[in-house]
Amino acid sequence: MALVMQAARAPVGGGLRLPGPTLLLILGFAVLASISAMSITLVYRAQDDADRVNHTLRVMNAISQFQIMIRRAESAERGFLITGGEGFLRFYEDSKARALPTLDEIGTLTLDNPVQQARLAEARPLLQSRLESFERSIAMRKSGDVQGAQADLKSDRSEGAMTRLGTLLIEMKAAEAQLLESRDTASRHTAGWLTAVSAGGFTVVLALGGLALYLNRRTIAALETAQQDLEAVNAGLEQRVAERTADLKEANDEIQSFAYIVSHDLRSPLVNIMGFTSEIEVMRTDLFERLAQLREKAGEGPEADGELAADFEEALGFIKTSITRMDRLIHAILALSREGRKEFLPVDVDVGELVASIAGSMAHQMQEAGAEIRAGRLPVIHSDRLALEQIFTNLLDNALKYRREGVPGLIEVSAVDTPGFITFTVKDNGRGIDPKDRGRVFELFRRSGRQDRPGEGIGLAHVRALVRRMGGLISLDSTLGEGSTFKVTLPRRLPTDNGKKTND
């Protein structure tokens, strides 16, 4: 692994360093950001210029419409005065009705132009005066005074209000035409800048892209050379790892065999000791009876025999206790040795059902202890059922065993899915574990805290061995006096012994 890391840190291409692509990438982003900012600004400016041009055209169109309405009203008025036709009168009324709103529209459109507003202020009374003149002539014609109406028609109307109103409208159109020309020029200028920026940006990006492609090819060539070197190193490394793995497996098998042989051979003398201890216990009665007979013949009292019998019974009790403990330890070593050699049989296991089954088998103990097991939604995992059962049984039994006095025991089991793995959590509100003992609880024959519960310190060591063999991890988080949380992370699909995952 060290060789791989050294190869990965080696300079690409035999000492060649290529900072260019990184700087080029930063430069490219800067150029693109600048072009984007300038383009957005120019687009908004072009839109604003277009809006201004459109606004000016609307003003000019409104002024033209107003001129047309005035001319139509005047023509309709003359036609009515000459012919008296109702059609001319209706045409006049329509033109008059549309003239005033058109003038108001011009006023609204030119609110930002004080000069135009001044012209409009002067035009309004002139329009009103001219319309009043039209109304008088029409009234005369309607009343039958045809000669008076025609005389008014023949009078010179080229002077006065109508002439000034026409002049004002011409001035307004001329002013708007100048605005249109200046705004159109500004719009073309902005469009030119936008085109230039886009073309320039495209050119710069194209140049940066070509340079990036060139540097990328150089980098790829250097990486290919480095990859070849790395593959050569890895080839030798993989061979060494395979050899070391084979050596470790052989050593592990030897250790397992040694543990099995030693523990198995220890049982023979232990069985003999157990047998002879039973013989001594049987002989004790006969021995003390004979001793009492001898004392009686010698004329001595049996007082000393009571004390000797108590010592003999105490020594025999120590021997039997040690034999029992030794037997449990040998049995534990044998069990661990068998587990180390056992082949896993992966199947789909519903962990929720498994935990419920374990909780059911512990129901009597939980009822006596006043404890409760709560399990959340637990997934289905492809693993060895017996190994999972041993893991959860030991963790639940451990939580139930080391509960706090006077506190209703609560054990919570939950799971969190992660890609490829599932983390199971067993949390309790028991005694907790002192920080200095957290590493020791996973060691064989080691226990923490008060030794007021039966056990040999095997359960958690067995759990850790199983979890490791299954390709997982186990961790402990505990607060003394508050409780402990064990987290077991296992692969979603149990790997086989050759390192490959089981088939679907």
N, C-alpha and C positions, 0 to 999 in steps of 0.2 A: 504493500500500500504506500510505503514511503517513496518507493521508486516512481510510482504513478504520480504522486504529488510533485516530486522533483521534476518529472518530465512536463507536467502541466505548467510549472512555473518557469520552464526554460524559455528563453527568447525565441520568438517565432522566426523560422528561417535561418537558424544558426546565428543568432545575434542581431537579426534585422528587426528594428522597431518601426512601426508604422503609425505614428500619431496622426498622419494626414486625414484618414477617414473620419476620425472623431471630430477634428477641427472642421473638416468639410461639412459634416453633418450639422454642426452648430452654425456654421456660416450659411448653409442652405436654409435652415430654419429661420435665421435672422433675415435673410433676403426675402423668403416667402412671407414672413410676418410684415416686413416693411412694404412689400408690394401689395399685400392684402389690405393693410391700413390705408395706403395711398389710393388704392382702387376704390375702397369703400367710401373714402372722403370724396373722391372725384365723382363717384356714382351719385352720392347724395347732392353734390353741387350741381351735377348735370340735371338731376331731377328738379332741383330748385330753379335752375335756369329755365327748364322746360315749363315749369309751373308759371314762372313770370311771363314767358312768351305767350303761353295760353291765356293768362289773365289779361294781357294787353290786347290780344285778339278779341277776347270777349268784350272788352271796353269799346274797341273800335266797331265791333259788330252791333253793340247796343246803340252807339251814336248813329250808325248808319240806319238802323231800324227806326230810331227816333226821327231822323230826317225824312224817311219814307212816310212815317205816320203823319207828319206835319204836311207834307206835300199832298198826300192822299186826302187829308181833311180839307185842305184848301181847294183841291180839284172837286171833291164831292160837294162842297159848299157852293161853288160856282155853278156846277151842273144843276143843283137844286134851285138856285136863284133864277137860272135861265129857263129851265124846263118845268120846275115844280114837281119833278118825279120823286116818288117816295123811295125808289131804289137809291137815288143819290143821297137822300136824307139818312137812310139806314147805313149806307157806306160811310157817311160823315160821322155818325154816332159811333160806329165801330172803330174808326180811326182815332177819334177823340178818346174813346175809352182805353185804347191800347197805348196812347201817347204818354199819358201821365205815369202809368206803371213802368214804362220803359225809361222815363226820366229818373224815376226813383231807383231803378236798377243801376243806372249809370252812377247815381250818387253813392249807392252801396259799394259798387266796384271801385270807386275812386276815393274811398275814405282815407287812403294813405297818401293822397296827392293833394296838398293844400291849394295849388294853383288851379287844378281842375275843379275843386270844390268851390273856389271863388267864382269861376265861370258859371258853374251850375246855379249858384246863388243869384247871379245876375240874370240867368236865362229863365228861371221860374216865373218872375213877374212879367217878363216879356211874353212868355207863352200864355200866361193867364190873360194878358191884355189882348193878345191876338185872338184867343178863343172867345173872349167877350165880344169882340168886333164881329166874329163869325156868327155868334148867337143873335146879335141885334139884326143882322141882315136876314138871317133865317126867320126870325120872328116877324119881320116886316113882310116877307114873302108869304108866310103862313096866314097873316092877317088880311091878305089881299092887296097889299100895297106893292104891286108888282113893279110900278115905275120907280118907287123909292128904293126898292131892293136892287133893281138893275142900275139905278144911278149910283148906289153905294158900290156895286160891283165895278162900275166904270171908273170909279175914283182911283187915284194913284196909290197903290199899296206897296210900292217898291221902297218907300222910305219908312223910317220909324222902327217899330217893334220887330216887324218881320225881317227887315234887313239886318238889324243888330243880332237877332237870334240866329240867323243863318251864319253871320260872321263868327259868333261864339262857337257854333258847332264845327265850323271849319277849323278854327283854332284848336279846339279840343282834339279833333281827328289828327291834326298836324303834330300836336304834342305826343299823342299816343303813337303815331308813326315813328317819331324820333326814339321813343322808349322801346318800340318794337325792334328798331334797327340795333340799338345798343345792347338790348337783351339777347337778340339773336346772335350778335357778334360774340357776346360772353358765352353763350351756349356752345357755339362752334369752337371757341377757344378751349372750353372745358372738355369737349368731346375729343379735341386734338390731344390734350394732355392725357386723357384716359387711354387713348389709342397708343400714345407713346409709352406710357407706363406699362401697359399690357405687353406691348411688343418688346420693350426693354427687359421686363421681368421674364418673359418667355425665353429671351436670348440668354439671360443670366442663368436661369434654371436649367436650360439645355446645356450650357457650358459646365455648370456644376454637375449635372447628371453624367456628362461624358467623362469628366475628371473622376467622379465617384466610381464609374464603371471601370476605369483604368486602374484606380487604386484597389478596387474590390478584386479584380483579377490578380493583382500582385499579392493581395492578402490571401486569396484562396490558394494560390500556388505555394506561398510560404506555409499555410496551414496544412496543405497536403503533404509537404515535406516533413513537417512536425508530426503529422498523424502517422506517417510511415515509421518515423523514429519511435513514436509512442507505442505503435503496434508491435514493433520489435521488442521494446522493453516489456510490454504486457505479456507477450508470448512467453518470455522467460519467467515473468512474475507468476503467470497462471500455472506454469509447470511447478514452480516452487510452492505456490499455494496448494495445488493438488497434492504434492508430496507431503507438505506439512499437515494437510487435512487427513490424509491417509494415516500419517504417523499418530495424529491426535486421536483418530477413531480407534486405531489399534491400541493406543495407550488407555483410552477410555474403556475399551472392551476388556483389557487386562485388569484395570481397576475394578470394573464390575465383577469380573470373574474372581478376583482376589477377595473382594468383599463377600461374595457369595460363599467362596470356599472357607474363608476365615470364620464367618458367622455360622456356617454349617458345621465346621469342625468344632467350634466352641460349644455347640449344643450337646455333643456327645459327653464331654466331661461334666457339663452342667446337668445333664440327665442323671449321670452317676452321682453327682453331689446331691441332687434332689432325692434320688433313691436312698442313698446312705443316710441322709437327714431323716427321711421317713423311718428308716430302720432304727436310728438312734432314738427317735421319738417313741417308737414302739418299745425299745429296750429300756427306756427311762423308768417305766413302771416296775419292771422286773428288777432293775438295778436298785431302786430305792427300797423295794420290799426286802431284798437280800441285805441291804445295808441296815435296815431296821432290825432284822433278825440278829445280825451280828452285834448291833448295839445292845439288843436285849440280853444276849448271852453274856456280853461284857459288863452288864449292869449299868449301862449308860442310858440317859434319857434321850428322847427323839427331838429335843429342841433344836440342835444344830442342823438336823436334816431339813427343817423348813426353810432356813436361810439358804442352804445349798440348793434346794429344789427351785427356789425363786431365781437364784443366779443361773441355774441350768436352763430354766424356762426362758429367761431374758436372752441368754446367749443363743438358744435355739430359735427364738423369735427373730433376732437380728439376722441369723443365717437364712431363714425362710424368706424374710423381706428382701434381702440382697439377691437371693436366687430368683425371686419373682421379678425384681427390677431388671436383673441381668437377662432374664428370659424375654422381657418386653423389648429391651434394647436390641437383642439379637434378632428378634422377630421384626423389628423396625428396619434393621440393616438389611435383612433378607428381602423385606417388602420393597425397599428403595432399590435394591439390586435388581429385583425382578422387573420393577417399573422401568429401570434404565434399559433393560433388554427387550421390553415389550414393543411390538409393532403396533402403531396406531391404525385404526380402521375408520377412516372418515365417512360419515353419513350426515344427512341433514338432521339437525337437532333443534327442536323448538325449545329454546332456553326458558321461555315462560313456563311451559309445562314441566320442564326439568326442575326448576326452582320450586314450583308448586308441589311437586312430588316429594322433594327433600323437606319442604316445610311441613307437609303432611306427616312424614315419618318422625318429625321432631315435635309434633303437636303436644304430646304429653309433657315433654320437658318445658315447652313454652308456657303451657298452662300452669305448671307448678311454679315457674319463675315469674309469671305475670308479664311475659314478653310477647311481642307481636312482630311478625315479618310482613312488610309491605313491598310488593313488587310492582314496578311500573311496566310499561309496554316493552317486552324483551323480544329481540329478533330471532329469526331462524339462522343458524350458523352451520356451515359444513365442516364438521370436526369430529373428534373421537368422543363418543357419548360418555364412556366410562371415565375418561380423563376429566371431562367437564364436570361430571357428577362428583368426583373426588375433590376438585378445586372448590366448587361451591359448598359442598358438605363441610369441608375443613373451615372455610371462611365463615359460614353461618354458625357452625358449632363454636368457633373461636369467639365470635361476637356474643353468642348466648352465654358462653362460659364466663367471660370477663365483664359482666354487667355491673353497674353500680348498685350498691345496696340502697334500698329505699326509693329507687327511681324505676318506674315501669320501663322495661327494656323495649327499645324500638330499633328494628333493623330494616333498612331500606335498600332495595336492590333496583338499579336502573342501568340503562345502556345508552351510549352515544355512538352513532354511526359516523365513520370517517372513511375516505376512499381506501378500500382494500382492507380496512381493519375495523373492529368493534371494541370499544372500551366499556367494560362492565364495572360498575361501582357498587361496593358493599359498604354501607355506612351505618355505624351504630352510635348510640349515646352512652356507651359504657365507661369503663375506667380511663381509657386513653393510655398512651404509652409515653414514657419519659423520653425526651429527645435523644439522650445518650444510649437508649436501648433500641432505637428504631432499626438499626442495622443488625442488631443481634438476634431479633426475633425470627429472621429468616435462616439463621444458622442452625445446624443439626444439634439437637440436645441442648439448645440454649433457650431460656425463658426470661421474661422480664417481670418486674413488679413483685407483689406478694405471691408466694408460692402456696396459696391456699386452695388451689384447684388441681384436680388430678390431671396428669399429663407428663409427657417425656420430652417436650420440645421438638416434636417431629412434624406436626401438621403443616406449619408454614414453610418449613424447609422442603417438605414434599410438594407443596403447592408451587413454590418457586421453581423446583426442578421440572415439574410438569409443564409449567408455563414456558420456560425456556426451551424445552424440547419441542414445544408446539410452535416455536418461532415468535413468541410474544414477550411482553414485559409486565412486571408487577411493581407497583409502587405503594407507599404508605404515607398518609398524611394524618397526624394524630395530635390532639391536645390533651395533656394530662388532666384528668378530671372532667372532661367534656365528651370524649368519644374518639373513634378512629374511622378512617376511610381508606379502604383498600381499592386500588384501581388495577384491573387486569385488562391489558390490551392484547387481543388475539387476532390473527389473520381471519378474514371472512371465509377463506377457503384454506384448510389445513395443508401446508406443504408436505409432500412425501419425503421419504428419507433421502432420496437422491436430489432433493432440492427443487423438484418440479411440483407444480400445483396439481391437485387432483382434477380429473376431467369433469366437465359439467354432466 
